[in-house]
Amino acid sequence: MGENFIRTTYVYGDDFWVFYNGQTKQVQDKIDWVIGLVRTLRMVPEKFFKHLEGTTGLYEMRVKVGSDIFRIFCFFDKGQLVILLNGFQKKSDKTPRQEIERAERLKKQYHEEQKKK
């Protein structure tokens, strides 16, 4: 039985893979599950996917495993294409500014590379 994808995901650069590969199998499985929700659900619950306020089009995939909280930054390109940028383990209520800036920088690099193609 094939899944019907509403959205496609694409990993830009190495930052996401460095984060992902550094996680336990349990965390990786939950990340994969949340990415699956983003790919297949028309309306993804905010608990798992939310626009990041104060940014220009950045979203965060929200992953919780036990008491550990993880965030993966992403954005939309060309309609239903979701570009995954970077991830981190959240250790406080507020998202660290340097993580947001890193995602914004990666997003800008992605768009600059797309212009050259």
C-alpha positions as CSV (number, residue, x, y, z in Angstrom):
1,M,0.0,0.0,0.0
2,G,1.6,3.3,-1.1
3,E,1.4,6.5,0.9
4,N,-0.1,9.6,-0.7
5,F,2.3,12.4,-0.2
6,I,0.9,15.9,-0.1
7,R,4.4,17.4,0.5
8,T,7.9,16.4,-0.4
9,T,10.9,16.9,1.9
10,Y,14.4,17.7,0.9
11,V,17.4,18.0,3.2
12,Y,19.6,21.0,2.4
13,G,23.3,20.8,3.3
14,D,24.8,18.7,6.1
15,D,23.5,20.4,9.3
16,F,20.3,18.3,9.5
17,W,22.2,15.0,8.9
18,V,24.8,15.9,11.6
19,F,22.0,16.5,14.0
20,Y,20.0,13.4,13.0
21,N,22.9,11.0,13.0
22,G,23.9,12.2,16.5
23,Q,20.5,11.1,18.0
24,T,19.5,7.8,19.5
25,K,17.5,5.3,17.4
26,Q,14.4,6.2,19.4
27,V,14.8,9.9,18.6
28,Q,15.5,9.2,14.9
29,D,12.3,7.1,14.7
30,K,10.2,9.9,16.2
31,I,11.8,12.4,13.8
32,D,11.0,10.1,10.9
33,W,7.4,9.8,12.2
34,V,7.0,13.6,12.4
35,I,8.5,14.1,8.9
36,G,5.9,11.5,7.8
37,L,3.1,13.6,9.3
38,V,4.4,16.7,7.4
39,R,4.5,14.7,4.2
40,T,1.0,13.1,4.4
41,L,-1.4,15.2,6.5
42,R,-3.2,18.1,4.9
43,M,-3.4,19.9,8.2
44,V,-0.4,19.0,10.5
45,P,-1.3,19.7,14.2
46,E,0.6,22.7,15.6
47,K,2.0,20.3,18.2
48,F,4.2,18.9,15.5
49,F,4.6,21.7,12.9
50,K,4.5,25.4,13.6
51,H,5.5,28.7,12.0
52,L,8.3,30.4,13.9
53,E,7.1,33.8,14.9
54,G,9.5,36.7,14.1
55,T,10.9,34.9,11.0
56,T,10.3,35.1,7.3
57,G,8.8,31.7,6.6
58,L,10.7,29.5,8.9
59,Y,8.8,26.6,10.5
60,E,9.8,24.2,13.2
61,M,9.1,20.5,13.3
62,R,8.4,19.7,16.9
63,V,9.6,16.3,18.3
64,K,9.3,15.1,21.9
65,V,10.7,11.9,23.2
66,G,10.1,11.4,26.9
67,S,11.1,14.7,28.5
68,D,13.5,15.6,25.7
69,I,12.4,18.2,23.1
70,F,13.9,18.6,19.7
71,R,13.3,21.1,16.9
72,I,14.0,20.9,13.2
73,F,13.9,24.1,11.2
74,C,12.5,24.1,7.7
75,F,10.7,26.2,5.1
76,F,8.5,25.8,2.1
77,D,9.8,26.2,-1.5
78,K,7.8,25.8,-4.7
79,G,4.5,25.1,-3.1
80,Q,4.6,21.8,-1.3
81,L,8.4,21.3,-1.1
82,V,9.6,21.4,2.5
83,I,13.3,22.1,2.9
84,L,14.9,20.7,6.1
85,L,17.7,22.8,7.4
86,N,19.1,22.1,10.9
87,G,18.0,20.6,14.2
88,F,18.8,20.9,17.9
89,Q,17.8,19.7,21.3
90,K,15.7,22.3,23.1
91,K,16.8,22.8,26.7
92,S,14.9,25.9,27.6
93,D,11.5,27.5,26.9
94,K,12.9,30.0,24.5
95,T,14.4,28.9,21.1
96,P,18.1,29.9,21.1
97,R,18.6,32.9,18.8
98,Q,21.8,31.4,17.3
99,E,19.8,28.4,16.1
100,I,17.3,30.6,14.4
101,E,20.1,32.7,12.8
102,R,21.7,29.5,11.6
103,A,18.5,28.4,10.0
104,E,18.0,31.9,8.4
105,R,21.5,31.7,7.0
106,L,21.0,28.3,5.5
107,K,17.7,29.4,4.0
108,K,19.4,32.3,2.4
109,Q,22.2,30.1,1.0
110,Y,19.6,27.7,-0.4
111,H,17.8,30.5,-2.3
112,E,21.1,32.0,-3.6
113,E,22.0,28.5,-5.0
114,Q,18.6,28.1,-6.6
115,K,19.0,31.5,-8.4
116,K,22.2,30.2,-10.0
117,K,20.5,27.1,-11.4
